Amino acid sequence: MSKNDEATFLSDIQNDAIGSIHQFLATVSSERSQCMKEADRESIFAVIRETVGFLQLDSMVFERYREWVLQVAQKALEACDGEDGASSSNKKMLYCYAIGGLYGGQGKHQEAIRYKQLALDASKRIHGDDHPDTLKAMNNLANSFQKQGLYSKAEELYRSCLEKKISTIGSNHRETLRTTNNLANATRRLGRSEEAEKLYRTCLEKKLLTLGQDHPETLRTMNNLAISLQDQGLHRDAEETFRACLDKKNKVLGTDHPETLRTANALADSLRHQGQLAEAHELYLSCLEKLTAIMGEDSPETLRTTHSLAVLLRDRGLCNEAERLLRTCLGNRKAVLGDDHPETLQSMYHLACLLFHHGNEDARIEEASKLLRLCLERQIAVLGEDHPSTKETRLKMTMRQRSADRVDGID
């Protein structure tokens, strides 16, 4: 990129750090590219279609753009080190905010937390604790805590942020509703799905009034409400909501948008829970193909679908293929999310269960036992004793121990 591009981008960051980044990266569309000659364009496009495809090519260009944007922002931040004054402090804050958002987009949440914390601290010094920019920075830091699996930290920060937003900008403000939705997410992930459902319903009702039924943020809360219903075992209600949400997202965002694919994957989960395995299988495969092309095979979203597909294959009796996918997913989640992330532990738990139920060799049973013990130990540390996932793992261990005792003739 040229020096003029850098200067324009840095100027935009100071007006709207995250919005300018999203607008810049959203311009990537190889299929809209032009050539001097139409014949050349058609020849190039034919090669793209036969090789990587437009989605994969856009993903590659998108990532390169993001790397360039990150380098520019970091260079600008370093250049501020020798400057003093309010203007310099404000630029540092905005650059930290932008860098944190970029790292978060790459799934590097620990790095994102570092820069978002710096941005929040700077905003408090410059604007005060209750300023809208400070509250926006607080919400975004909590988002990174949540994506890193630090749900309790996220909940605490969201609650503080929501209280301040309600008192300063009101309960119906768009920014307040964003934090309400995010707080519900953290509450749900901490295992309190009924509490989360109430928050989602309140949030959805207000978004319908203020944003409309087809707004992407309204649809995001609609999707999350369906997940909370599914977590409570209300699978038919969840399926109905997922289908309505997916239909709207297909029309508003397009069939290949990551938000659309997130709902398609969640619908597949709902179908799998109800035993509709064939339709769920088809949905998972479609989602996985698109997510791999758009976001890469190691992105958290892609790994989420990979995990779900593996569990479905197990349910369909394709245990060898399920085991292969679960091992791959576990390894990738460790590398991308970390050993203690709840989603890493989810794959660890399901792999252990698969080895227990479809392995007769002593080595496989021993591996399963070690995985389950390690999973429980980490779930207690990360999620707490009372989290549903922790309780499920503990119950599985107890059942396995009783089974082993019966084999050994122990009463």
HELIX and SHEET records of a PDB file:
HELIX    1   1 LYS A    3  ASN A   15  1                                  13    
HELIX    2   2 ALA A   17  LEU A   25  1                                   9    
HELIX    3   3 SER A   30  ARG A   32  5                                   3    
HELIX    4   4 GLU A   38  GLU A   50  1                                  13    
HELIX    5   5 PHE A   54  ALA A   79  1                                  26    
HELIX    6   6 CYS A   80  GLY A   82  5                                   3    
HELIX    7   7 ALA A   86  GLY A  105  1                                  20    
HELIX    8   8 HIS A  109  HIS A  127  1                                  19    
HELIX    9   9 PRO A  132  LYS A  147  1                                  16    
HELIX   10  10 TYR A  151  ILE A  169  1                                  19    
HELIX   11  11 ARG A  174  ARG A  189  1                                  16    
HELIX   12  12 SER A  193  THR A  210  1                                  18    
HELIX   13  13 PRO A  216  ASP A  231  1                                  16    
HELIX   14  14 HIS A  235  VAL A  252  1                                  18    
HELIX   15  15 PRO A  258  HIS A  273  1                                  16    
HELIX   16  16 LEU A  277  MET A  295  1                                  19    
HELIX   17  17 PRO A  300  ASP A  315  1                                  16    
HELIX   18  18 CYS A  319  LEU A  337  1                                  19    
HELIX   19  19 PRO A  342  HIS A  357  1                                  16    
HELIX   20  20 ASP A  362  VAL A  382  1                                  21    
HELIX   21  21 PRO A  388  VAL A  407  1                                  20    
END                                                                             
